[in-house]
Amino acid sequence: MSIVVFTEKNKAAAQIAGILSGGGFNRASIDGIPVYDFKKNGKEWRIMGLSGHIMGYDFPPEYNNWKECDPAVLLDIDPVKNVLKKPYAIAISKLAGHADELILACDFDREGENIGFEARSIAQKVSKAPVKRARFSSLSAGEINQAFENLLEPDENLAMSAEARQILDLRMGAAFTRFLTLAVRERAHTKGVISIGPCQTPTCGFVYERERLIRDFESKDFWKIEGLFSYSGKDFMGTHRGGHIYDKAKADGIFRRIKDCKKGIVAKKSEKESAINPPYPLNTTEFLKRASKFLGISPDTALEVAEQLYLAGFTSYPRTETNKYADDFDFKASLIGFSSGEFREQVLAILSQPEIRCRNGTRDGHDHPPIYPIKAANRQEVEKNVRMPDVWKVYDLIVRHFIANLMPPAVFDKTRLEVHVRDEIFDTTGSIMKDAGWLAVYPFETKNDKFLPNVELNKEVDVKKISNTKSRTTPPKRLTEAELLTLMDKNGIGTKATAPSHIETNKKRGYFETKGKSIAILDTGFTLMESLDSTVPILVKPDIRARIEALIQDVEDGQKTFENSLEEGSHLIKEMYSQLSSGKEQIVMKMAGTITDENISSDKKNFIGECPECGRMLRIINTDKGRFVGCSGYPTCKKTYSLPKTGALTVMRSKECKKEGVAIVKVGNKYHWSVGMGPCFTCDSEKVCFPPDVVGPCPKCDGSMFILTTKDTRFLACTNRCGYTQSLPKEGRLTIQKKCGQCDWKQIRLKAKDKDATEMCINLRCASRRPNRS
């Protein structure tokens, strides 16, 4: 009897083959695809790893020409599923043709089930062998053996829910992206794609909403009154109960009453013990948030690293909604490997308990357990088996989180004092860690002790200083990736597996970028979101996507048929497309303007700066009738500036006009021109903007000698124009150097073509007239 097994990836195939065969398998190849075979209980086993999805949806070829196909048509066309990776399809057919039983052993989630069904659809063209499913959450020997001893039927609803998502996402993404891209290209010279995605766009929408709050924020002045107190030689700070006081007169009045006070009274004192519980077990979203917050690793990278740890047998499956362990979970078996080494003390304490208790969450995805370590390993072993940056950091986080989850709370003694200074109340709090609890293995959650003196109720304290500090309110901070993942999870945007990819897509499209741990939206992304928000707000908001995700979930749960979910989802997409079409002109005008301005600003030769009238871009425009500076907002904005008729123009970006000119340009080597003002030599601020290259004092008057360059020659002239001049070498590049050691003049460096550079003092009265070679 021949059994053929299909796994999601080659690494999983090798792991499973090693477990089922006890290490005694052979590695073969079919058309370049690795296959692992062995014999067990008289049966021949062959295990092959796929490469993720080997099939994908696309529209028929006649709809692939963007210019010849109305994007709206795509909303009603049924896409076709084709083989994308032919070598894998060929290998599947060859293996299945001789199989007596087929087993799908891909990852147990929506996409994994769908990938298995892709292999099944190819295999069933050449085989009538029964198809079974092996479900597991880790590649541990115990779980794999149990999964293959208890095979199940493939879950068609689970597979078809992924199919529904693929079709709906393709329809929306293709139609909306084509429509907007083609519309913008009619107005702006660009080859770029204006990408709209069913999850990508609302993800960017969250970043846009935060940026809009920041830009619209109006800062206000406030005053904060603080006191520095002392008792028994120990200082502590207190803050006036008024907090942020926005009325200056009120703050000044309080400060005047108490600024000279030397004593205060402890009017109230409270002490209590406070416990901080360990975190819930890790599901995918929480893991990605913590990897970003604590380790500085992007969600996309963190998920890839976690998947490789899973495939190497170090951790459980990383794509899970669940943050609670089953009642029969064997914690002792998972902990025993960590009973020596760094966590020995904590793990032995846990194992010594009559019952191991974990702090469970409330979410049960009914698919996989939370993410936890399968095997104890040192850094060298982990990095040897998974050659990826940050792999040890991720493994270490998963281990520490798992152990911390089984430990007691961290306990603090918290003290609160209320100090009265002439009836004005100051509050101060402090805490001391009494028992580290789970924090002993979890250094990411740092808790700093804040000590307070042991002062009794109604005791006097010394007032060392009272301050009244003016500050300004600050706008909200930009979102972090961890906060963005929280918003996506809360609003049903994407899944545990796809959320990181939607963030990465926005980065690749140039809509936002990460700066440190914060996400900053870029001009193109802001303009796109702003345009959509004013015309098709449902595209930016998460509501519609959440409804589509619910439809997909209904297919998985068996509450809706695949066909019904496609019908309802397509209806929602058509409603959005209709609104997009209605707002076409408004969207295109903003997007085309942004793209045009980005192109202009990157043209360093002709870009002048920002238009003071409308905020668009100013640039040098050349026509048959001459040249001038014009605004990219034309014809809405008709602001223009004149330029000199002749002479090469160079924009002086390091110079700024002291008056009302918008930019400075250099005209040939003759003079400077202030755009909006005229030639700089007619301006009384020229010497301020362009101070002369002074080399020394004038021998004739109290002026200074400077280098004066004309079209035909160069010489030294006096700033007072007293008539004293001195010739300079006509050839070579002149630069002013350090001060001469013999006189008050500066030396010059002369570099003529094909000659060595020379440094010399050009003061005719200087004792050191002999040049030095350099």
TORTORBA-838895 format. One record per residue (C-alpha): x, y, z. Coordinates in steps of 0.2 Angstrom, whole numbers, padded with zeros to 4 digits. Each point is the difference from the previous one (the first is absolute). Layout:
<sites>
x_y_z
X_Y_Z .
...
</sites>
This chain:
<sites>
x_y_z
0000_0000_0000 .
0007_0017_-0005 .
-0004_0016_0011 .
0004_0017_-0007 .
0000_0015_0012 .
0000_0019_-0006 .
0007_0013_0013 .
0000_0018_-0002 .
0019_0002_-0002 .
0015_-0011_-0002 .
0007_0003_0017 .
-0016_-0006_0008 .
0001_-0016_-0012 .
0017_-0004_0006 .
-0005_0002_0018 .
-0015_-0011_-0001 .
0009_-0013_-0010 .
0013_-0001_0013 .
-0013_-0002_0014 .
-0010_-0013_-0009 .
0014_-0010_-0006 .
0011_0001_0016 .
0013_0009_-0010 .
0002_-0014_-0013 .
-0006_0009_-0016 .
0007_0002_-0017 .
0001_0017_-0009 .
-0005_-0001_-0019 .
-0005_0012_-0013 .
-0014_0002_-0012 .
0003_0013_-0014 .
0011_0009_0013 .
-0013_0000_0014 .
0007_-0009_0016 .
-0010_-0016_0005 .
0003_-0010_0016 .
-0004_-0019_0000 .
0000_-0014_0012 .
-0008_-0016_0005 .
-0011_-0002_0016 .
-0011_-0014_0005 .
0001_-0007_-0017 .
-0006_0016_-0009 .
0010_0011_-0011 .
0000_0018_0005 .
0005_0015_-0011 .
-0001_0017_0007 .
0002_0016_-0011 .
0000_0018_0005 .
-0009_0013_-0010 .
0005_0019_-0001 .
-0014_0008_0008 .
-0014_0004_-0013 .
0004_-0009_-0017 .
-0016_0007_-0008 .
-0007_0017_-0001 .
-0015_0010_-0007 .
0001_0012_-0015 .
-0012_0007_-0013 .
0000_-0008_-0017 .
0013_0007_-0012 .
-0012_0010_-0010 .
-0002_0011_0016 .
0018_0003_0004 .
0003_0015_-0011 .
-0004_0015_0011 .
-0003_0013_-0014 .
-0012_-0011_-0009 .
-0010_-0006_0014 .
-0013_0010_0010 .
0005_-0004_0019 .
-0018_-0001_0005 .
-0002_-0015_-0011 .
0012_-0010_0012 .
-0013_0001_0014 .
-0011_-0012_-0010 .
0013_-0011_-0008 .
0003_-0017_0008 .
0019_-0002_0002 .
0009_-0016_-0005 .
0011_-0010_0012 .
0016_-0005_-0009 .
0016_-0010_0005 .
0014_0012_0004 .
0014_-0012_0004 .
-0001_-0013_-0013 .
0015_-0011_0007 .
-0010_-0003_0016 .
-0016_-0005_-0010 .
0010_-0012_-0011 .
0007_-0008_0016 .
-0017_-0001_0008 .
-0007_-0009_-0015 .
0014_-0013_-0001 .
-0001_-0004_0019 .
-0019_-0001_0000 .
-0001_-0011_-0015 .
0007_-0014_0010 .
-0007_0004_0017 .
-0013_-0011_0010 .
-0003_0014_0012 .
0003_0019_0000 .
0003_0010_0016 .
-0001_0019_0001 .
0012_0006_0014 .
0001_0018_-0003 .
-0001_0013_0014 .
-0017_-0001_0009 .
-0007_0017_-0004 .
-0011_0008_-0014 .
0015_0002_-0013 .
0008_-0017_0005 .
-0017_-0009_-0004 .
-0001_0009_-0016 .
0018_-0004_-0005 .
-0004_-0018_0004 .
-0016_0001_-0011 .
0011_0006_-0015 .
0010_-0015_0001 .
-0015_-0011_0002 .
-0008_0008_-0016 .
0015_-0004_-0010 .
0002_-0018_0007 .
-0018_-0004_-0003 .
0002_0002_-0018 .
0011_-0016_-0001 .
-0005_-0009_0016 .
-0016_-0006_0009 .
0009_-0004_0016 .
-0009_0006_0016 .
0007_0016_0007 .
0002_0003_0019 .
0006_0014_0011 .
0013_0000_0014 .
-0002_0015_0012 .
0014_0006_0011 .
0005_0016_0009 .
0019_-0004_0002 .
0013_-0011_-0008 .
0003_-0010_0016 .
0002_-0018_-0001 .
-0015_-0004_0011 .
-0012_0012_-0009 .
0005_-0006_-0017 .
-0002_-0018_0004 .
-0017_0003_0008 .
-0005_0010_-0015 .
0004_-0014_-0012 .
-0008_-0013_0011 .
-0016_0010_0000 .
-0003_0006_-0017 .
-0015_0011_-0004 .
-0010_0005_-0015 .
0006_0016_-0009 .
-0010_0015_0005 .
-0008_0007_-0016 .
-0008_0015_0009 .
0017_0006_0006 .
0008_-0002_-0017 .
-0014_0009_-0009 .
0000_0015_0012 .
0018_0003_-0006 .
-0006_-0002_-0018 .
-0014_0013_0004 .
0013_0012_0007 .
0011_-0002_-0015 .
-0013_0004_-0013 .
-0008_0015_0009 .
0017_0007_0003 .
0005_-0002_-0018 .
-0016_0008_-0006 .
0001_0015_0011 .
0019_0002_-0001 .
0001_-0001_-0019 .
-0015_0010_-0004 .
0004_0014_0012 .
0018_0001_-0004 .
-0002_0000_-0018 .
-0014_0013_0000 .
0010_0013_0011 .
0017_-0003_-0008 .
-0007_0003_-0018 .
-0010_0015_0006 .
0016_0008_0008 .
0011_-0004_-0015 .
-0012_0010_-0011 .
0005_0016_0010 .
0018_-0004_0007 .
0015_-0007_-0009 .
0003_-0016_0010 .
0003_-0018_-0002 .
-0004_-0004_0018 .
-0014_-0010_0006 .
-0013_0008_0012 .
-0004_-0016_0010 .
-0016_-0003_0009 .
-0002_-0015_0010 .
-0015_-0007_0011 .
0011_-0001_0015 .
0015_0010_-0006 .
-0010_0016_-0001 .
-0009_0000_0017 .
0017_-0005_0008 .
0007_0016_-0008 .
-0016_0009_0006 .
0004_-0003_0018 .
0017_0008_-0002 .
-0008_0015_-0010 .
-0013_0003_0014 .
0014_0001_0013 .
0010_0012_-0011 .
-0015_0011_-0003 .
-0002_0002_0019 .
0018_0005_0001 .
-0001_0013_-0014 .
-0017_0007_0006 .
0006_0001_0018 .
0000_0017_0008 .
0013_0002_0014 .
-0004_0009_0016 .
0010_0008_0014 .
-0002_-0008_0017 .
0009_0002_0016 .
0005_-0014_0012 .
0004_0004_0018 .
0012_-0013_0009 .
0008_-0001_0017 .
0017_-0007_0005 .
-0003_-0006_0018 .
0012_-0008_0013 .
-0002_-0011_0015 .
0014_-0008_0010 .
0013_0005_-0013 .
-0010_-0008_-0014 .
-0007_0010_-0014 .
-0016_-0004_-0010 .
-0010_0010_-0013 .
-0019_0004_0001 .
-0012_0007_-0013 .
-0013_0013_0003 .
-0017_-0008_-0001 .
-0005_0013_-0013 .
0010_-0010_-0013 .
0001_0010_-0016 .
-0006_0017_0004 .
-0005_0009_-0016 .
-0004_0017_0009 .
0016_0009_0002 .
-0007_0012_0013 .
-0006_-0015_0011 .
0017_-0008_-0001 .
0009_0016_0004 .
-0012_0003_0015 .
0003_-0018_0007 .
0018_0002_-0002 .
0001_0017_0008 .
-0009_-0006_0016 .
0012_-0015_0003 .
0016_0004_-0009 .
0008_0006_0017 .
-0007_-0014_0011 .
0013_-0010_0009 .
-0011_-0014_0007 .
-0013_-0011_-0005 .
-0011_-0013_0009 .
-0004_-0018_-0005 .
-0019_0001_0001 .
-0004_-0017_-0007 .
0010_-0016_-0002 .
-0005_-0017_-0008 .
0009_-0016_-0002 .
-0006_-0016_-0009 .
0007_-0015_-0008 .
-0002_-0001_-0019 .
0002_-0015_-0011 .
0004_0000_-0019 .
-0006_-0016_-0008 .
0011_-0009_-0013 .
-0005_0002_-0019 .
-0013_-0011_-0009 .
0007_-0014_-0011 .
0007_0006_-0017 .
-0012_0000_-0015 .
0006_0006_-0016 .
-0005_0018_0002 .
0007_0002_0017 .
0016_-0008_-0005 .
0002_0012_-0015 .
-0003_0015_0011 .
0012_-0006_0013 .
0014_-0004_-0013 .
-0002_0018_-0007 .
-0001_0009_0017 .
0013_-0010_0010 .
0012_-0006_-0014 .
-0002_0013_-0013 .
-0004_-0013_-0013 .
-0013_0003_-0014 .
-0016_-0011_0000 .
0004_-0007_-0017 .
0017_-0005_0005 .
-0005_-0006_0018 .
-0014_-0012_-0008 .
0013_-0007_-0013 .
0013_-0003_0014 .
-0014_-0009_0011 .
-0005_-0011_-0015 .
0018_-0005_-0002 .
0001_-0004_0018 .
-0016_-0011_-0001 .
0007_-0009_-0016 .
0016_-0004_0010 .
-0010_-0007_0014 .
0004_0013_0013 .
-0017_0008_0003 .
-0018_-0003_-0004 .
-0010_0006_-0015 .
0001_0019_0000 .
-0016_0004_-0008 .
-0014_-0001_0013 .
-0014_0010_0007 .
0001_-0010_0016 .
0007_0008_0017 .
-0006_-0014_0012 .
0006_-0017_0002 .
-0011_-0015_0000 .
-0004_-0008_0017 .
0010_-0016_-0004 .
0016_0010_-0006 .
0015_-0009_0006 .
0011_0014_0008 .
0012_-0011_0008 .
0005_-0008_-0016 .
0004_0017_-0008 .
0009_0006_0016 .
0011_-0014_0004 .
0013_0005_-0013 .
0002_0017_0008 .
0003_-0007_0018 .
0019_0003_-0003 .
0008_0015_-0006 .
-0005_0018_0001 .
-0018_-0003_0006 .
0004_-0014_0012 .
-0006_0008_0016 .
-0016_0006_-0007 .
-0004_-0016_-0010 .
0004_-0011_0015 .
-0012_0011_0011 .
-0014_-0002_-0013 .
0003_-0019_-0001 .
0000_-0002_0019 .
-0018_0007_0001 .
-0014_-0013_0003 .
-0009_0008_-0015 .
0007_0011_-0014 .
-0011_0015_-0003 .
0001_0011_-0015 .
-0008_0017_-0002 .
-0011_-0004_-0015 .
-0008_0013_-0012 .
-0018_-0001_-0007 .
0003_-0003_-0018 .
-0001_-0018_-0007 .
0002_-0001_-0019 .
-0004_-0019_0001 .
0015_-0003_-0011 .
0017_0001_0009 .
0006_0002_0017 .
0010_0017_0005 .
0017_0002_-0007 .
0012_-0010_0012 .
0017_-0008_0000 .
0000_-0018_-0006 .
0019_-0004_0004 .
0013_0008_0012 .
0015_0006_-0010 .
0015_0011_0002 .
0004_0015_-0011 .
0013_-0010_-0010 .
-0012_-0014_-0004 .
-0014_0012_-0005 .
0011_0011_-0011 .
0008_-0015_-0008 .
-0017_-0008_-0005 .
-0009_0017_-0005 .
0012_0012_-0009 .
-0010_0016_0002 .
0004_0016_0008 .
-0008_0002_0017 .
-0005_-0018_0001 .
0007_-0002_0018 .
-0009_0016_0006 .
-0017_-0007_-0007 .
0003_-0017_0008 .
0006_0008_0017 .
-0016_0011_0000 .
-0011_-0016_-0003 .
0008_-0010_0014 .
0000_0014_0012 .
-0018_0004_-0003 .
-0005_-0018_0002 .
0009_-0002_0017 .
-0006_0017_0006 .
-0018_-0005_-0004 .
0001_-0014_0013 .
0008_0011_0014 .
-0008_0010_0014 .
-0004_0018_-0001 .
0013_0013_0003 .
-0004_0009_0017 .
0003_0018_0004 .
-0002_0011_0016 .
-0008_0016_-0006 .
0000_0016_0010 .
-0010_0016_-0003 .
0004_0016_0009 .
-0011_0016_0000 .
0011_0015_0005 .
-0009_0017_0005 .
0010_0016_-0002 .
-0011_0014_0006 .
-0016_-0009_-0005 .
0007_-0004_-0018 .
0000_-0019_-0003 .
0015_-0009_-0007 .
-0001_-0019_-0005 .
0014_-0012_-0001 .
0001_-0019_-0002 .
0014_-0013_0002 .
0001_-0019_-0001 .
0012_-0013_0006 .
0001_-0018_-0008 .
-0004_-0012_0013 .
0001_-0016_-0010 .
0006_0000_-0019 .
-0012_-0015_-0004 .
-0001_-0002_-0019 .
0011_0015_-0003 .
0015_-0010_0005 .
0000_-0008_-0017 .
-0008_0014_-0010 .
0012_0015_-0001 .
-0010_0008_-0013 .
-0013_0007_0012 .
0012_0011_0010 .
-0007_0006_0017 .
0011_0013_0008 .
-0002_0003_0019 .
-0004_0018_0006 .
0005_0001_0018 .
-0009_0012_0012 .
0006_0004_0018 .
-0009_-0009_0014 .
-0009_0016_0006 .
-0014_-0002_0012 .
-0018_0008_-0002 .
0000_0019_0006 .
0018_0002_0000 .
0009_0015_-0007 .
0011_-0001_-0015 .
0012_0013_-0006 .
-0004_0010_-0016 .
0016_0001_-0010 .
-0007_0008_-0016 .
-0016_0004_-0008 .
0000_0002_-0019 .
-0013_0007_-0012 .
0005_-0007_-0017 .
-0008_0006_-0017 .
-0002_-0014_-0013 .
-0011_-0003_-0015 .
-0011_-0014_-0004 .
0007_-0012_-0013 .
-0009_-0009_-0014 .
-0004_-0019_0001 .
0015_-0011_-0004 .
0001_-0009_-0017 .
-0006_-0018_0000 .
0012_-0014_0004 .
-0001_-0017_-0010 .
-0006_-0008_0016 .
-0014_0013_0002 .
-0004_-0002_-0019 .
-0002_-0019_0002 .
-0011_0003_0015 .
-0012_0011_-0010 .
0000_-0012_-0015 .
-0004_-0015_0012 .
-0014_0010_0009 .
-0008_0005_-0016 .
0002_-0016_-0009 .
0012_0006_-0014 .
0010_-0015_-0006 .
0003_-0016_0009 .
0013_-0006_0012 .
0010_-0006_-0015 .
-0003_0014_-0012 .
0001_0016_0011 .
0019_0002_-0001 .
0000_-0001_-0019 .
-0013_0014_-0001 .
0012_0011_0010 .
0015_-0005_-0011 .
-0011_0004_-0016 .
-0003_0017_0005 .
0019_0003_0003 .
0004_-0007_-0017 .
-0013_0011_-0008 .
0008_0015_0008 .
-0016_0004_0010 .
0009_0000_0017 .
0016_-0004_0008 .
0007_-0005_0017 .
0012_0012_0009 .
0006_-0009_0015 .
-0015_-0008_0008 .
-0012_0013_-0007 .
-0009_0000_-0017 .
0000_0016_-0010 .
-0012_0002_-0015 .
0008_0007_-0016 .
-0007_0013_-0011 .
-0007_-0012_-0013 .
-0008_-0010_0014 .
-0008_0015_0008 .
-0007_0007_-0016 .
-0007_-0016_-0005 .
-0009_-0003_0017 .
-0005_0018_0000 .
-0008_-0001_-0017 .
-0008_-0017_0004 .
-0007_0006_0017 .
-0008_0015_-0008 .
-0008_-0010_-0014 .
-0001_-0018_0004 .
0002_-0001_0019 .
-0005_-0018_0002 .
0016_-0005_-0010 .
0011_0008_0014 .
-0011_-0005_0015 .
0001_-0018_0006 .
-0019_-0003_0000 .
-0002_-0008_-0018 .
0015_-0011_0002 .
-0006_-0006_0016 .
-0016_-0005_-0008 .
0009_-0009_-0014 .
0011_-0009_0013 .
-0016_-0005_0009 .
-0007_-0008_-0016 .
0016_-0010_-0002 .
-0001_-0006_0018 .
-0018_-0005_-0004 .
0006_-0011_-0014 .
0013_-0008_0012 .
-0013_-0003_0014 .
-0012_-0007_-0013 .
-0013_0013_0002 .
0001_0007_-0018 .
0003_-0009_-0016 .
0016_0005_-0010 .
-0012_0007_-0014 .
-0010_0010_0012 .
0015_0008_0008 .
0007_0005_-0017 .
-0017_0007_-0005 .
-0002_0011_0016 .
0019_0005_0000 .
-0001_0005_-0019 .
-0015_0011_0004 .
0009_0009_0013 .
0015_0003_-0011 .
-0011_0006_-0014 .
-0008_0013_0012 .
0018_0007_0004 .
0005_0000_-0018 .
-0015_0010_-0005 .
0005_0013_0013 .
0018_0000_-0006 .
-0006_0003_-0018 .
-0011_0015_0006 .
0015_0008_0009 .
0012_-0003_-0014 .
0004_0018_-0004 .
0003_0006_0018 .
0011_-0015_0003 .
0010_0001_-0016 .
0003_0019_0002 .
0008_-0003_0017 .
0010_-0015_-0004 .
0006_0007_-0017 .
0005_0016_0009 .
0010_-0010_0013 .
0009_-0011_-0013 .
0004_0015_-0011 .
0007_0009_0015 .
0010_-0014_0005 .
0007_-0001_-0017 .
0004_0018_0000 .
0008_0000_0017 .
0012_-0014_-0006 .
0006_0011_-0015 .
0014_0009_0009 .
0004_0010_-0016 .
-0017_0009_-0001 .
-0008_-0002_0017 .
-0001_0017_0009 .
-0011_-0003_0015 .
-0017_0001_0007 .
-0013_0012_-0007 .
-0004_0013_0014 .
-0018_0002_-0008 .
-0006_-0018_0000 .
0014_-0011_0007 .
0003_-0010_-0016 .
0017_0000_-0009 .
0009_0014_-0009 .
0011_-0005_-0015 .
0010_0008_-0014 .
-0011_-0001_-0016 .
0008_0002_-0017 .
-0010_0005_-0015 .
0003_0006_-0018 .
-0004_0018_0006 .
0012_-0001_0015 .
0002_-0007_0018 .
-0009_0004_0016 .
-0004_-0008_0017 .
-0018_-0008_0001 .
-0010_-0009_0012 .
-0005_-0019_-0002 .
-0018_0005_0005 .
-0003_0009_-0016 .
-0014_0004_-0006 .
-0007_0001_0017 .
0015_0009_0007 .
0007_0012_-0013 .
0015_0007_0010 .
0015_0003_-0011 .
0017_0009_0002 .
0012_0007_-0013 .
0018_-0005_-0003 .
0014_0007_-0009 .
-0001_-0003_-0019 .
0018_-0006_-0002 .
0013_-0010_0010 .
0000_-0017_0007 .
-0010_-0002_0016 .
0005_-0009_0016 .
-0011_-0001_0014 .
0009_0004_0016 .
-0008_-0011_0013 .
0011_0005_0014 .
-0004_0018_-0002 .
-0016_0009_0006 .
-0006_0018_-0004 .
0000_0011_0014 .
-0015_0010_-0007 .
-0015_-0007_-0009 .
0008_-0011_-0014 .
-0005_-0018_0000 .
0017_-0007_-0006 .
0017_0005_-0006 .
0007_-0005_-0017 .
0018_0004_-0007 .
0000_0007_-0017 .
0016_-0007_-0009 .
0015_0005_0010 .
-0006_0019_0000 .
-0013_0003_0013 .
-0014_-0006_0011 .
-0018_0002_-0003 .
-0014_-0001_0014 .
-0016_-0008_-0008 .
-0014_0012_0004 .
0012_0015_0003 .
0013_0002_-0014 .
0019_0001_-0002 .
0009_-0001_0017 .
0012_0014_-0004 .
-0014_0013_0001 .
-0004_-0006_0017 .
0007_0009_0016 .
0001_-0017_0008 .
0012_-0008_-0013 .
0015_0001_0011 .
-0009_-0008_0014 .
-0006_-0015_-0011 .
0016_-0001_-0010 .
0015_0006_0011 .
0015_0003_-0010 .
0015_-0011_0000 .
0011_0011_0011 .
0019_-0004_0001 .
0006_0015_0010 .
0000_0018_0005 .
0002_0014_-0014 .
0017_0008_0000 .
-0008_0016_-0006 .
-0015_0003_0012 .
-0009_-0009_0014 .
-0010_-0012_-0012 .
0004_-0018_-0004 .
0007_-0008_-0016 .
-0011_-0013_-0008 .
0000_-0011_-0016 .
-0010_0008_-0014 .
-0004_-0011_-0015 .
-0006_0006_-0016 .
-0004_-0008_-0017 .
0018_0003_-0006 .
0011_0001_0015 .
0002_0000_0019 .
0009_0012_0012 .
0000_0006_0018 .
-0011_0015_0004 .
-0004_0011_0015 .
-0017_-0002_0008 .
0000_0019_0003 .
0004_0003_-0019 .
0015_0011_0004 .
0008_-0004_-0017 .
0013_-0012_0006 .
0001_-0016_-0010 .
0012_-0014_-0002 .
0002_-0013_-0014 .
-0003_-0019_0003 .
0006_-0015_-0011 .
-0012_-0002_-0015 .
0001_-0019_-0001 .
-0004_-0013_0013 .
-0013_-0002_0014 .
0002_0011_0015 .
-0005_-0004_0018 .
0003_0010_0016 .
0011_-0009_0013 .
0005_0003_0018 .
0008_0016_0006 .
0018_0004_-0005 .
0013_-0002_0014 .
0009_0016_-0005 .
-0014_0013_-0003 .
-0019_0003_0003 .
-0005_-0007_-0017 .
-0007_-0017_-0004 .
0010_-0011_-0012 .
-0008_-0007_-0016 .
0002_-0017_-0008 .
0002_0000_-0019 .
-0003_-0016_-0010 .
0004_0002_-0019 .
-0004_-0014_-0013 .
0014_-0013_-0001 .
0010_0009_0014 .
0003_-0003_0019 .
-0011_0011_0012 .
0010_0014_0008 .
-0004_0010_0016 .
0005_0018_0001 .
-0003_0016_0009 .
-0004_0014_-0013 .
0003_0015_0011 .
0013_0009_-0010 .
0007_0007_0016 .
0002_-0017_0009 .
0017_-0007_0004 .
-0005_-0017_-0006 .
-0002_0002_-0018 .
0008_-0016_-0005 .
-0013_-0014_-0004 .
0000_-0017_0009 .
-0003_-0015_-0011 .
-0014_-0012_0006 .
</sites>
